[in-house]
Amino acid sequence: MKILRIPLAIVLLVIVSRALNAGAQTLTALYSFVGGPTDGNNPHSGLVQGSDSNFYGTTYEGGTYGGGAVFQIDSSGNETVLYSFLGRFSSSDGYSPSAGLILGSDGNFYGTTTYGGGSDSDGVVFQVDPSGDESVLYYFGSSPNDGINPSAGLVQGSDSNFYGTTAAGGTYGNGIVFAISPTGNETILYSFGSFPNDGVGPEAGLVQGSDSNFYGTTTGGGIYNLGTVFRISSSGTYTSLYSFAGAPADGAKPLAGLVQGSDGNFYGTTDSGGANEAKYGGQGTVFRITPGGEETVLYSFGSSSKDGLGLMAGLVQGSDSNFYGTTYSGGTNTKCPGGCGTVFRISPSGHYTSLNSFGNYPANGWANPYDGVVQGSDGNFYGTTRFGGTSTNCPNTSCGTVFKLAVGGGGSGGCTYTPSAASVTLPAKGGSKNVSVKANSTACEWTASTTDSWITITSGSSGTGSGKVDYTVPGNTNMSERSGTITIADQTFTVNQEPGGCTVKLSPKAGKLKATGGAATVKVTPNLGDCDWTAVSNDPFITITGGASATGKGTVTYSVPANTNTTTVTGSITIGGETFTVTQAGVK
């Protein structure tokens, strides 16, 4: 069954908010949901763009039967209800989809409902085509130890099967990872809680990595019972990669899944933990984790009293290489208890920018996004809010919205950066240099950093708009060329330095002493100021009494005893690789 509706001005709202920064971000309310029986309301999930450039999504409630709906909306705000779930009144269908849709390789859309389908109402996997024809592929709870009540969406693997999780059910009652074939055959790949410190309760879906394995998170379990990151193959080989440790050094309880960045690492969010958990009521982090399980906290929310809070959604990497996400609450707008939520941007190196605080126009404003954003083919970002909008048909007086966010300058809707050069080659003696970076908008923010200890950034470690990065390198004491990098606006600038190697000059070049013996000195001058050198006597009658080692310029003091022989005695000292000859006269 499908119900089509093409709303006109009576329900279409297009309001453009103020720009947060000149030429930077502009938030547009594309559509306010009206609620049942003619429309969906209260969307818990984000959007997916179809091959027709329209966006598709689900609402948790509303529709003809109150069990939620599937809708289509274009970039101008024209919305169509494609399907209303029957589940509250029919065991043949699901209802209340908590997750969004994915576009399958066959051009159809696939998703899950948390409830409905069968007498136990354990949820379903469904398919819906772009015209609104829906069919149920699988009913959860259909077999012993099956998962139940999925809150996460699906991912289609490279083998064409669909993969997902449930937070409940399974052998141990802690959820499962499953695979569903396009024809609806389910395979349980893993039941959580199968060993001590295993993750439990995955609320989020999976992402397939470039290694063909799937990666995901659990909200609980692990060493500290604060959630985990795991990896699982399509055949069910499971590895727990990381256990979250919680505040203050780490995040805790991830509610959202992961995204693999262009650098091969995975990025995600946690809903609690972090350095500011007790500050301003702040909580949550953005983190990076390698495929091998090495985790780094990039940002701790709650750094100010107006920061975003409540990280229920994951991230998306934009065309500018930055990551974009939302928070459910927090922000500068106080129209909502605890704040109406935010949209933020964070670079792979952790530079954070709050782009928008929801709730910026009358009639309750945009409020409380449950899910993240998606970047459209036009470069803009699109998403939904659970509440807000102009409709008063819903119990909470607002039914939710679809919004569009334009970010940065240029027609692409994102920031682009052009360094003045890709690399530089410096002489062995070192020195100070700079590289400039050109941004396509004065509102575009960037950072510069290096992990090479011999490169020092002296200024320009961050900037807005176009700017430059000043850096310095010392002399190269190696006999081979060395290379390092500076990451500028998440682009790599390579610093090469010609081979050096330490050499020393000795003054005098040799020493002559009388038969009576005594002490003498040698001045040592290296070719580079940070050269390390040593002085070693090669003959027993020569004793080094001072300056046996140093860095840079120095003096070696040595002594010899009286020579009781009538013949001349000759020996040497090795100083910084050079031979210093010592000659002592004989007794006459």
Secondary structure, DSSP 4 states (H G I P E B T S, - for coil): --------TTT---EEPPPSSTTS-EEEEEEE---TTTSEE---S--EE-TTS-EEEEESEESTTSB-EEEEE-TT--EEEEEE--TTT-TTSEE---S--EE-TTS-EEEEESEESTTTT--EEEEE-TT--EEEEEETTSSTT-EES--S--EE-TTS-EEEEESEESTTSB-EEEEE-TT--EEEEEES-SSTT-EE---S--EE-TTS-EEEEESEETTTTS-EEEEE-TT--EEEEEE---TTTSEE---S--EE-TTS-EEEEESEESTTTTSTT---EEEEE-TTS-EEEEEES-SSTTSEE---S--EE-TTS-EEEEESEESS--SSTT---EEEEE-TT--EEEEEES--SSTT-EE--SS--EE-TTS-EEEEESEESS---STTS---EEEEEE-SSSTTSS--EEES-SEEEE-TT-EEEEEEEEESSTT-EEEEE---TT-EEEE-SEEESSEEEEEEE----SSS-EEEEEEETTEEEEEEE------EEEESSEEEE-TT-EEEEEEEEESSTT-EEEEEESSTT-EEEE-SEEESSEEEEEEE----SSS-EEEEEEETTEEEEEEEPPP-
